[in-house]
Amino acid sequence: MTQVSLPEVEPGEESTFTVYVKNTSTVTETLTAGPNSVPPQVGTLTLKFDGQASKTLAPGAITRVVGTLTVLQAAESGPLNFSFSINAVQVTSGASPPTQTTAPPSTTNAPTTTPVLNGQQIFAQNCITCHSSGTVNTNRSQAELLSFIPGHRAGTTLSSAQALAVATYLKP
């Protein structure tokens, strides 16, 4: 389970968040957005899997999921707690029923725990000692960072998924 914290989203505005989903099963699965609890009179929540409405994910593969919360101009200001789910359907003949991974409620203006694979948080927890400015000025591409991070100081303690999250944070 993952909690997502968004900055305060005022009526008429939108905010995005990123989480990463890893297929930990032994079969290929197709991921799609499941139901969410954002009331229609408040706004909409969309999920994109590497920029697509759905994503087929091989065992062990990771996908970037970008959520966009759009709050209607007519919505009341104040906290909005919502939940969303991601459906995973096995890609084989005679597929089993869909399973859902549900994220717990999120709040738009109260602090909550950030996702385990949040690149900014991982960077702050592991890299800030040496990179005290909080950012890294690098000319490396995201692919180069993926090769560099695991062999660089605190990066040696990161999983490949965490290194991907940090690389994506540094070079979206």
C-alpha positions as CSV (number, residue, x, y, z in Angstrom):
1,M,0.0,0.0,0.0
2,T,1.2,3.5,-0.8
3,Q,0.1,6.9,0.4
4,V,0.5,9.9,-1.8
5,S,0.7,13.5,-0.5
6,L,-0.2,16.3,-2.8
7,P,0.3,20.0,-2.2
8,E,-2.8,21.9,-1.6
9,V,-4.9,22.0,-4.7
10,E,-7.2,25.0,-5.1
11,P,-10.4,24.9,-7.1
12,G,-9.6,25.2,-10.8
13,E,-6.1,23.8,-10.4
14,E,-4.5,20.4,-10.9
15,S,-1.7,18.5,-9.3
16,T,0.2,15.4,-10.3
17,F,2.0,12.6,-8.4
18,T,4.1,9.7,-9.5
19,V,4.2,6.2,-8.1
20,Y,5.9,3.1,-9.4
21,V,4.3,-0.3,-9.8
22,K,6.3,-3.5,-10.0
23,N,4.9,-6.8,-11.2
24,T,5.9,-9.2,-8.5
25,S,4.0,-12.1,-9.9
26,T,5.4,-14.8,-12.2
27,V,3.0,-13.9,-15.0
28,T,2.6,-11.0,-17.4
29,E,-0.2,-8.7,-16.4
30,T,-2.1,-5.7,-17.9
31,L,-2.5,-2.7,-15.6
32,T,-5.4,-0.3,-15.9
33,A,-6.9,2.4,-13.6
34,G,-9.5,1.0,-11.3
35,P,-12.1,3.0,-9.5
36,N,-11.3,6.1,-7.5
37,S,-13.3,8.0,-4.8
38,V,-12.9,11.5,-6.1
39,P,-16.5,12.9,-6.1
40,P,-17.5,14.1,-9.6
41,Q,-18.7,17.4,-8.2
42,V,-15.1,17.9,-6.9
43,G,-13.0,16.9,-9.9
44,T,-11.4,14.0,-11.7
45,L,-8.4,11.7,-11.2
46,T,-6.6,10.1,-14.2
47,L,-3.8,7.6,-14.1
48,K,-1.4,7.1,-17.0
49,F,1.0,4.1,-17.2
50,D,4.2,5.3,-18.9
51,G,1.9,7.8,-20.7
52,Q,-0.7,5.2,-21.7
53,A,-4.2,4.3,-20.4
54,S,-3.0,0.7,-19.8
55,K,0.3,-1.1,-19.6
56,T,1.3,-4.7,-20.1
57,L,4.0,-5.6,-17.6
58,A,6.2,-8.6,-17.6
59,P,7.2,-10.4,-14.4
60,G,9.7,-8.2,-12.5
61,A,9.1,-5.2,-14.7
62,I,8.4,-1.7,-13.3
63,T,6.1,1.0,-14.7
64,R,5.8,4.7,-13.9
65,V,2.2,5.7,-13.0
66,V,1.4,9.4,-13.2
67,G,-1.8,10.5,-11.5
68,T,-3.4,13.8,-12.2
69,L,-6.0,15.3,-9.8
70,T,-8.0,18.1,-11.5
71,V,-10.2,20.1,-9.1
72,L,-13.2,21.8,-10.6
73,Q,-13.5,25.6,-10.3
74,A,-16.9,25.1,-8.5
75,A,-15.4,22.7,-5.9
76,E,-15.2,23.8,-2.2
77,S,-11.8,24.6,-0.8
78,G,-10.4,22.3,1.9
79,P,-9.0,18.8,2.4
80,L,-9.9,16.1,0.0
81,N,-9.2,12.5,1.0
82,F,-9.5,10.1,-1.9
83,S,-8.4,6.6,-2.8
84,F,-7.7,5.0,-6.1
85,S,-6.9,1.5,-7.4
86,I,-5.0,-0.2,-10.1
87,N,-6.4,-3.3,-11.7
88,A,-4.0,-6.1,-12.7
89,V,-5.3,-8.7,-15.1
90,Q,-3.2,-11.8,-16.0
91,V,-2.4,-11.9,-19.7
92,T,-2.9,-15.6,-20.6
93,S,-5.8,-17.7,-21.9
94,G,-8.2,-18.6,-19.1
95,A,-7.1,-15.6,-17.1
96,S,-8.0,-15.4,-13.5
97,P,-10.3,-12.7,-12.3
98,P,-8.8,-9.2,-12.0
99,T,-7.0,-8.3,-8.8
100,Q,-6.8,-4.8,-7.4
101,T,-4.1,-2.9,-5.6
102,T,-5.7,-0.1,-3.7
103,A,-3.8,2.9,-2.4
104,P,-5.1,4.3,0.9
105,P,-6.7,7.7,1.1
106,S,-4.7,10.7,0.2
107,T,-5.1,14.3,1.5
108,T,-4.4,17.3,-0.6
109,N,-3.2,19.6,2.2
110,A,-2.3,17.4,5.2
111,P,1.1,15.6,5.4
112,T,1.1,11.9,4.9
113,T,3.6,9.2,4.2
114,T,5.1,9.5,0.7
115,P,5.4,6.4,-1.6
116,V,8.2,4.0,-0.9
117,L,9.5,4.6,-4.5
118,N,9.3,8.4,-4.4
119,G,12.5,9.6,-6.0
120,Q,12.6,12.9,-4.2
121,Q,12.2,11.2,-0.9
122,I,14.8,8.5,-1.6
123,F,17.2,11.2,-2.7
124,A,16.5,13.2,0.5
125,Q,17.1,10.2,2.7
126,N,20.1,8.8,0.9
127,C,21.9,11.5,-1.0
128,I,21.4,14.8,0.7
129,T,24.5,14.3,3.0
130,C,26.7,14.9,0.0
131,H,24.4,16.9,-2.2
132,S,23.4,19.4,0.5
133,S,21.7,21.8,-2.0
134,G,19.0,19.2,-2.4
135,T,19.5,18.9,-6.2
136,V,22.1,17.6,-8.5
137,N,23.3,19.6,-11.5
138,T,24.1,16.8,-14.0
139,N,24.5,16.6,-17.7
140,R,23.8,12.9,-17.6
141,S,20.7,11.4,-19.2
142,Q,18.2,9.3,-17.3
143,A,19.7,6.2,-18.8
144,E,23.3,7.3,-17.8
145,L,22.0,8.0,-14.3
146,L,20.6,4.5,-14.1
147,S,24.0,3.1,-14.8
148,F,25.8,5.7,-12.5
149,I,23.7,5.7,-9.3
150,P,24.1,2.1,-8.2
151,G,27.9,2.5,-8.1
152,H,28.0,6.0,-6.6
153,R,28.3,6.3,-2.8
154,A,24.9,5.9,-1.2
155,G,23.5,4.6,-4.5
156,T,25.2,1.3,-3.8
157,T,22.6,0.6,-1.1
158,L,19.6,1.3,-3.4
159,S,17.5,-1.3,-5.1
160,S,17.2,-1.0,-8.9
161,A,13.6,0.3,-8.4
162,Q,14.9,3.0,-6.0
163,A,17.7,4.0,-8.4
164,L,15.1,4.3,-11.2
165,A,12.9,6.5,-9.0
166,V,15.9,8.8,-8.2
167,A,17.0,8.9,-11.8
168,T,13.4,9.8,-12.8
169,Y,13.3,12.5,-10.1
170,L,16.6,14.0,-11.3
171,K,15.8,13.7,-15.0
172,P,12.0,13.4,-15.6
